[in-house]
């Protein structure tokens, strides 16, 4: 987007020993030269096609300039490159790399869809189409890992976690949530971990009203994911990890009824659990008084809440006394319901606490991809934005997966974007080919080429 009131050239007369002129005069250049990695990742996963194929075209065929698949791809690639707003569409309309990602000629190809077109698209999607889009997005992720691992997937861990999405306007179904002390939506996110891998792969993202209970929709999400996973990995065992908001009788009964499935579910403290932990808390206090450090004691008990109708379940208890410099010691008892048979210490520290890394994935979604940019008035338009953001994150996770044995194997997605996607590029086209001229001094050139080759490129 060109603003005639803004100069394209500036002069620094005395910044260096010679005057410096900076001018924006490269018409076929882009700052997203590395984003071709996203296109390669999408070709492997098929996420943008999967979302677009379930959407219904309601526009008059003769007046369609931008097909649904192009609109989906424009939004997903844009979000991954750091442009989460529909308003960004106008500024990127003639960016050669963004056009190339949509299979358009980067020089003479049609401009990208404008902000009004994007807004009409986002507000025209039906709830039924959104359900199918979310289902097929999860199927793409699972199929990718089925091809990658096959029968080597022995244990698959499913983590569900709610997160707050603060709202600041008149969006539909935004409510005040007392736990988060704000007006918000309450999205539910699902992640998969295969065997002992370090990565948790996002596979589902569902926007929910801000006043729903954490368990709202949880059984349906778990049932759908388990169906897809059992079909793809018939020999695998499953582990479900949930925080305390999911410790309801219906969720526990559902998990108990599933074959080849174990679970660890946190539970809030109550008077009965406090009594069960009392002796361990006394021991932890004694140990902490001697060592002058934080101490833990682990034990287990059989417990049945009244709402469980006499169904005894194993409870792992962590009795902890937290001791920080300059503060009084503080009791901190924690409780986890589980079907695992390992020792209480192992279940809590090695299995349940491992779900804490999910918070890092959620922070990436919030801070690096702006999954909370749910500013449409229409609730379903905001759900589409959440799905598109999830798709962008899934593509970046695929890039990170292919960055194994490089310095960026465990990098945050913001770092991946900065080091691998944000490369200045000059685009040259001819009848036979398209050439991206990238900086020869790019500090991460070797890693970029290695990742590109893993995503289907060939050394040139």
C-alpha positions as CSV (number, residue, x, y, z in Angstrom):
1,X,0.0,0.0,0.0
2,X,1.5,3.3,-1.1
3,X,0.8,6.5,0.8
4,X,1.7,9.5,-1.3
5,X,2.1,11.6,1.9
6,X,5.0,9.5,3.1
7,X,8.4,10.1,1.4
8,X,10.1,7.0,-0.1
9,X,13.6,8.4,0.4
10,X,15.4,9.8,3.5
11,X,18.8,11.3,3.9
12,X,21.2,10.9,6.8
13,X,23.7,13.7,6.0
14,X,26.1,13.2,8.9
15,X,25.5,9.7,10.3
16,X,28.6,8.3,8.6
17,X,31.6,9.9,7.0
18,X,29.6,10.1,3.7
19,X,25.9,11.1,3.4
20,X,23.6,8.1,3.4
21,X,20.5,7.9,1.3
22,X,17.9,5.2,2.1
23,X,15.2,4.8,-0.6
24,X,12.4,2.3,-1.0
25,X,12.7,1.7,-4.7
26,X,13.0,-2.1,-5.1
27,X,9.6,-3.1,-6.7
28,X,10.2,-6.8,-6.7
29,X,11.7,-7.4,-3.3
30,X,10.3,-8.7,-0.1
31,X,11.2,-9.0,3.6
32,X,9.6,-12.5,3.7
33,X,12.0,-14.3,1.4
34,X,12.3,-17.3,3.7
35,X,8.5,-17.9,3.8
36,X,8.8,-20.4,1.0
37,X,9.5,-22.9,3.8
38,X,5.9,-22.4,4.9
39,X,4.7,-23.3,1.4
40,X,6.8,-26.4,1.5
41,X,5.5,-27.4,4.9
42,X,1.9,-26.8,3.8
43,X,2.5,-29.0,0.7
44,X,3.5,-31.8,3.1
45,X,0.7,-31.3,5.6
46,X,-2.1,-29.9,3.4
47,X,-3.6,-27.8,6.1
48,X,-4.8,-24.8,4.0
49,X,-6.4,-27.1,1.4
50,X,-8.1,-29.1,4.2
51,X,-9.7,-26.0,5.7
52,X,-10.7,-24.5,2.3
53,X,-12.2,-27.7,1.0
54,X,-14.9,-27.9,3.7
55,X,-16.0,-24.2,3.2
56,X,-19.0,-23.5,1.1
57,X,-18.7,-21.0,-1.6
58,X,-21.8,-18.7,-1.5
59,X,-20.5,-15.9,-3.8
60,X,-21.6,-15.5,-7.4
61,X,-19.1,-17.4,-9.6
62,X,-18.8,-14.6,-12.1
63,X,-17.8,-12.2,-9.5
64,X,-15.2,-14.3,-7.6
65,X,-11.7,-12.8,-7.8
66,X,-10.1,-14.6,-4.9
67,X,-11.1,-18.3,-4.5
68,X,-11.6,-19.7,-0.9
69,X,-8.4,-21.6,-1.0
70,X,-6.5,-18.4,-1.8
71,X,-8.2,-16.5,1.0
72,X,-7.4,-19.3,3.5
73,X,-3.8,-19.5,2.4
74,X,-3.4,-15.7,2.5
75,X,-4.5,-15.5,6.1
76,X,-2.6,-18.6,7.3
77,X,0.7,-17.6,5.6
78,X,0.2,-14.0,6.7
79,X,-0.3,-15.0,10.3
80,X,2.8,-17.2,10.2
81,X,4.8,-14.3,8.8
82,X,3.7,-12.0,11.6
83,X,0.7,-10.2,10.0
84,X,-2.3,-11.3,12.2
85,X,-4.7,-8.4,11.3
86,X,-7.0,-8.4,8.3
87,X,-5.8,-4.8,8.0
88,X,-2.4,-6.1,7.0
89,X,-3.9,-7.4,3.7
90,X,-3.8,-3.9,2.2
91,X,-0.1,-3.4,3.1
92,X,0.8,-6.8,1.7
93,X,-1.3,-6.6,-1.4
94,X,1.6,-6.5,-3.9
95,X,4.3,-8.2,-1.9
96,X,6.0,-10.6,-4.4
97,X,6.6,-13.4,-1.8
98,X,3.1,-13.3,-0.5
99,X,1.8,-13.5,-4.1
100,X,4.2,-16.3,-4.8
101,X,2.9,-18.3,-1.8
102,X,-0.6,-18.2,-3.4
103,X,0.8,-19.6,-6.7
104,X,0.6,-16.3,-8.4
105,X,3.2,-14.7,-10.5
106,X,5.2,-12.6,-8.0
107,X,5.7,-9.8,-10.5
108,X,2.6,-9.6,-12.8
109,X,0.3,-11.7,-10.7
110,X,-3.0,-10.5,-9.2
111,X,-2.8,-8.5,-6.0
112,X,-3.8,-10.2,-2.7
113,X,-7.3,-9.8,-1.3
114,X,-8.1,-6.6,0.4
115,X,-9.1,-6.1,4.0
116,X,-12.9,-5.8,3.1
117,X,-12.7,-9.1,1.2
118,X,-10.9,-10.8,4.1
119,X,-13.5,-9.5,6.5
120,X,-16.4,-10.7,4.4
121,X,-14.8,-14.1,4.1
122,X,-14.3,-14.4,7.8
123,X,-17.8,-13.4,8.6
124,X,-19.4,-15.7,6.0
125,X,-18.3,-19.1,7.4
126,X,-21.0,-21.3,9.0
127,X,-20.7,-23.3,12.3
128,X,-21.0,-26.6,10.4
129,X,-18.1,-25.7,8.1
130,X,-16.0,-24.6,11.1
131,X,-16.6,-28.0,12.8
132,X,-15.5,-29.8,9.7
133,X,-12.5,-27.5,9.3
134,X,-11.4,-28.2,12.9
135,X,-11.9,-32.0,12.4
136,X,-9.9,-32.0,9.1
137,X,-7.1,-29.9,10.6
138,X,-6.6,-32.5,13.4
139,X,-6.7,-35.2,10.7
140,X,-3.9,-33.5,8.8
141,X,-1.7,-33.4,11.9
142,X,-2.4,-37.0,12.8
143,X,-1.8,-38.2,9.2
144,X,1.5,-36.4,9.1
145,X,2.8,-38.2,12.2
146,X,1.4,-41.5,11.1
147,X,3.5,-41.2,8.0
148,X,6.5,-40.1,10.1
149,X,6.3,-42.7,12.9
150,X,4.0,-45.5,11.8
151,X,4.2,-48.4,14.2
152,X,7.0,-46.7,16.2
153,X,4.4,-44.6,18.0
154,X,4.1,-46.6,21.2
155,X,2.5,-44.0,23.6
156,X,0.6,-41.0,22.5
157,X,-0.1,-38.3,25.1
158,X,-3.1,-36.0,24.7
159,X,-3.1,-32.7,26.7
160,X,-6.1,-30.4,26.9
161,X,-5.7,-27.0,28.3
162,X,-8.0,-23.9,28.5
163,X,-6.6,-20.5,28.1
164,X,-8.0,-17.0,28.5
165,X,-8.5,-14.7,25.5
166,X,-9.3,-11.3,26.9
167,X,-11.8,-9.3,24.9
168,X,-12.1,-5.5,24.8
169,X,-15.2,-4.8,22.7
170,X,-18.7,-6.0,22.0
171,X,-17.9,-9.5,20.7
172,X,-20.6,-12.1,20.8
173,X,-20.4,-14.5,23.8
174,X,-17.7,-12.7,25.6
175,X,-18.4,-12.9,29.4
176,X,-16.7,-12.0,32.6
177,X,-14.7,-14.9,34.0
178,X,-14.0,-14.7,37.7
179,X,-11.0,-17.1,37.6
180,X,-9.2,-14.9,35.1
181,X,-10.8,-11.6,36.4
182,X,-11.5,-10.3,32.9
183,X,-14.0,-10.3,30.1
184,X,-12.8,-13.0,27.7
185,X,-13.3,-16.0,25.6
186,X,-12.1,-19.4,26.9
187,X,-10.5,-21.4,24.0
188,X,-9.6,-25.0,24.6
189,X,-6.4,-26.3,23.0
190,X,-5.4,-29.9,22.4
191,X,-1.8,-31.1,21.9
192,X,-0.2,-34.5,21.0
193,X,3.1,-35.9,22.2
194,X,4.5,-39.0,20.6
195,X,6.6,-41.4,22.8
196,X,9.2,-39.3,24.6
197,X,9.6,-36.5,22.1
198,X,10.1,-33.0,23.4
199,X,7.6,-31.3,21.1
200,X,3.8,-31.1,21.8
201,X,2.0,-30.8,18.5
202,X,-1.1,-28.6,18.3
203,X,-4.0,-30.5,16.8
204,X,-7.2,-28.7,17.8
205,X,-8.3,-25.2,18.9
206,X,-11.9,-24.5,19.9
207,X,-13.2,-21.1,20.8
208,X,-15.7,-21.1,23.7
209,X,-17.7,-18.4,25.5
210,X,-15.9,-16.8,28.4
211,X,-18.2,-18.2,31.1
212,X,-18.2,-21.9,30.3
213,X,-16.8,-24.5,32.6
214,X,-13.4,-26.0,31.7
215,X,-15.1,-29.3,30.8
216,X,-17.4,-27.8,28.2
217,X,-16.8,-29.7,25.0
218,X,-13.9,-31.7,26.5
219,X,-15.5,-35.2,26.0
220,X,-16.3,-34.4,22.4
221,X,-12.8,-33.2,21.7
222,X,-11.3,-36.3,23.4
223,X,-13.7,-38.7,21.6
224,X,-13.0,-37.2,18.2
225,X,-9.2,-37.2,18.7
226,X,-9.1,-40.8,20.1
227,X,-11.2,-42.0,17.1
228,X,-8.7,-40.5,14.6
229,X,-5.7,-41.6,16.6
230,X,-6.9,-45.2,17.1
231,X,-7.5,-45.4,13.3
232,X,-4.0,-44.1,12.5
233,X,-2.1,-45.9,15.4
234,X,-4.1,-49.1,16.2
235,X,-1.3,-50.5,18.4
236,X,-0.6,-47.4,20.5
237,X,-1.4,-46.8,24.1
238,X,-2.8,-43.4,25.2
239,X,-2.2,-41.1,28.1
240,X,-4.5,-38.1,28.8
241,X,-3.2,-35.3,31.0
242,X,-5.6,-32.7,32.3
243,X,-5.5,-29.9,34.9
244,X,-7.9,-29.6,37.8
245,X,-10.7,-27.9,35.9
246,X,-11.4,-31.2,34.1
247,X,-11.7,-33.4,37.2
248,X,-15.5,-34.0,36.8
249,X,-17.3,-37.4,37.1
250,X,-18.3,-37.4,33.5
251,X,-14.8,-36.9,32.2
252,X,-13.3,-39.5,34.6
253,X,-16.0,-42.0,33.7
254,X,-15.4,-41.4,30.0
255,X,-11.6,-42.0,30.4
256,X,-12.2,-45.1,32.5
257,X,-14.3,-46.6,29.7
258,X,-11.6,-46.1,27.0
259,X,-9.4,-49.1,26.2
260,X,-5.6,-48.9,26.3
261,X,-5.8,-45.5,28.0
262,X,-4.3,-44.1,31.2
263,X,-4.8,-40.6,32.6
264,X,-3.4,-38.1,35.1
265,X,-5.9,-35.5,36.1
266,X,-5.2,-32.8,38.8
267,X,-7.9,-32.3,41.4
268,X,-8.6,-29.3,43.7
269,X,-8.0,-29.7,47.4
270,X,-11.0,-30.4,49.7
271,X,-11.4,-31.4,53.4
272,X,-11.1,-35.1,52.8
273,X,-7.9,-34.7,50.7
274,X,-6.4,-32.4,53.3
275,X,-6.9,-35.1,55.9
276,X,-5.3,-37.7,53.6
277,X,-2.3,-35.4,53.1
278,X,-2.0,-34.4,56.8
279,X,0.7,-36.9,57.9
280,X,2.8,-36.2,54.8
281,X,2.6,-32.5,55.4
282,X,3.9,-32.9,59.0
283,X,6.8,-34.9,57.6
284,X,7.5,-32.3,54.9
285,X,7.4,-29.5,57.5
286,X,9.9,-31.3,59.7
287,X,12.2,-32.0,56.8
288,X,12.0,-28.3,55.7
289,X,12.7,-27.1,59.2
290,X,15.9,-29.1,59.3
291,X,17.1,-28.4,55.7
292,X,15.9,-24.8,55.5
293,X,14.9,-25.6,51.9
294,X,11.7,-26.6,50.0
295,X,10.9,-30.2,50.7
296,X,8.5,-32.7,49.2
297,X,6.8,-35.9,50.3
298,X,4.9,-38.1,48.0
299,X,2.2,-40.7,48.8
300,X,-0.9,-42.3,47.4
301,X,-4.4,-43.1,48.7
302,X,-7.7,-44.5,47.5
303,X,-10.3,-41.9,47.2
304,X,-13.9,-41.5,46.1
305,X,-15.7,-38.2,45.9
306,X,-19.4,-38.2,46.7
307,X,-20.2,-37.5,43.0
308,X,-18.2,-40.6,42.0
309,X,-21.0,-42.8,43.4
310,X,-18.5,-45.0,45.4
311,X,-16.0,-45.4,42.6
312,X,-12.6,-45.5,44.3
313,X,-9.7,-44.1,42.3
314,X,-6.0,-43.8,43.0
315,X,-4.9,-40.3,44.2
316,X,-1.3,-39.3,44.1
317,X,-0.5,-36.7,46.8
318,X,2.4,-34.2,46.8
319,X,2.9,-32.7,50.2
320,X,5.2,-29.7,49.8
321,X,6.5,-27.0,52.0
322,X,7.8,-24.1,49.9
323,X,10.6,-22.1,51.5
324,X,11.7,-18.9,49.8
325,X,14.3,-16.4,51.1
326,X,12.7,-13.7,53.2
327,X,9.3,-15.4,53.4
328,X,7.5,-17.7,55.8
329,X,7.3,-21.4,54.8
330,X,4.2,-22.2,52.9
331,X,2.3,-25.5,52.7
332,X,1.5,-26.6,49.2
333,X,-0.4,-29.8,48.8
334,X,-1.3,-31.1,45.3
335,X,-3.5,-34.0,44.2
336,X,-3.6,-36.0,41.0
337,X,-6.0,-38.7,40.0
338,X,-4.4,-41.4,37.9
339,X,-4.7,-45.0,36.6
340,X,-0.9,-45.3,36.3
341,X,0.8,-47.8,38.6
342,X,4.3,-46.2,38.9
343,X,5.5,-44.7,42.2
344,X,3.7,-41.5,43.4
345,X,7.0,-39.5,42.9
346,X,7.3,-40.7,39.3
347,X,3.7,-40.1,38.4
348,X,3.8,-36.5,39.7
349,X,7.3,-35.3,38.7
350,X,7.9,-37.2,35.5
351,X,4.4,-37.6,34.1
352,X,2.1,-34.9,35.4
353,X,4.6,-32.0,35.7
354,X,5.7,-32.7,32.1
355,X,2.5,-31.1,30.9
356,X,3.8,-27.8,32.2
357,X,5.7,-27.3,28.9
358,X,2.3,-26.9,27.3
359,X,2.3,-23.4,28.7
360,X,5.2,-22.6,26.5
361,X,3.2,-23.7,23.4
362,X,0.3,-21.6,24.5
363,X,2.6,-18.6,25.1
364,X,3.8,-19.0,21.5
365,X,0.2,-19.0,20.3
366,X,-0.6,-15.8,22.2
367,X,2.5,-13.8,22.0
368,X,4.0,-14.9,18.6
369,X,0.9,-15.6,16.5
370,X,-1.8,-13.5,18.3
371,X,-4.3,-16.3,18.6
372,X,-6.2,-13.8,20.8
373,X,-6.8,-11.4,17.9
374,X,-10.5,-12.3,18.1
375,X,-11.8,-8.8,17.5
376,X,-14.7,-9.6,15.1
377,X,-18.2,-9.0,16.5
378,X,-19.4,-12.4,15.2
379,X,-18.4,-15.3,17.4
380,X,-18.0,-17.7,14.5
381,X,-15.8,-15.3,12.6
382,X,-13.5,-15.4,15.7
383,X,-13.6,-19.2,15.7
384,X,-12.4,-19.1,12.1
385,X,-9.5,-16.8,13.2
386,X,-8.6,-19.3,15.9
387,X,-8.5,-22.1,13.4
388,X,-6.4,-20.1,10.9
389,X,-4.0,-19.2,13.7
390,X,-3.8,-22.9,14.7
391,X,-3.0,-23.8,11.1
392,X,-0.2,-21.2,10.9
393,X,1.3,-22.6,14.2
394,X,1.1,-26.1,12.8
395,X,3.1,-25.1,9.7
396,X,5.7,-23.4,11.9
397,X,5.9,-26.6,14.1
398,X,6.5,-28.6,10.9
399,X,9.4,-26.2,10.1
400,X,10.7,-26.7,13.6
401,X,10.4,-30.5,13.2
402,X,12.6,-30.3,10.1
403,X,15.1,-28.1,11.9
404,X,16.3,-31.1,13.9
405,X,20.1,-31.0,14.5
406,X,20.3,-27.3,13.7
407,X,20.5,-24.4,16.2
408,X,16.8,-23.8,15.8
409,X,15.5,-27.3,16.7
410,X,13.9,-26.0,19.9
411,X,13.6,-22.3,19.0
412,X,10.4,-20.4,19.8
413,X,8.3,-19.7,16.7
414,X,9.1,-16.0,16.9
415,X,12.8,-16.9,16.6
416,X,12.1,-19.2,13.7
417,X,10.2,-16.4,11.9
418,X,13.0,-13.9,12.6
419,X,15.9,-16.2,11.6
420,X,14.4,-18.3,8.8
421,X,11.4,-16.4,7.3
422,X,12.4,-12.8,7.6
423,X,15.0,-12.8,4.9
424,X,15.3,-9.9,2.4
425,X,14.8,-11.3,-1.1
426,X,14.7,-10.0,-4.6
427,X,12.4,-11.9,-6.9
428,X,13.2,-12.5,-10.6
429,X,11.0,-14.4,-13.0
430,X,11.5,-15.7,-16.5
431,X,9.6,-18.0,-18.8
432,X,11.4,-21.0,-17.3
433,X,11.8,-20.3,-13.6
434,X,11.5,-18.1,-10.6
435,X,14.7,-17.1,-8.7
436,X,14.8,-15.8,-5.2
437,X,18.0,-13.8,-4.6
438,X,18.7,-14.1,-0.9
439,X,21.5,-12.4,1.0
440,X,24.8,-14.3,0.7
441,X,25.7,-12.9,4.2
442,X,22.6,-14.4,5.8
443,X,23.9,-15.8,9.2
444,X,21.6,-18.8,9.1
445,X,22.1,-19.8,5.5
446,X,23.3,-23.3,6.2
447,X,20.4,-24.1,8.5
448,X,17.9,-22.6,6.0
449,X,19.2,-24.8,3.2
450,X,19.2,-27.9,5.4
451,X,15.6,-27.3,6.4
452,X,14.6,-26.5,2.8
453,X,16.1,-29.8,1.6
454,X,14.2,-31.7,4.3
455,X,11.0,-30.1,3.1
456,X,11.5,-31.2,-0.5
457,X,14.0,-28.9,-2.1
458,X,17.1,-30.2,-3.9
459,X,20.6,-28.8,-3.7
460,X,21.0,-26.5,-6.6
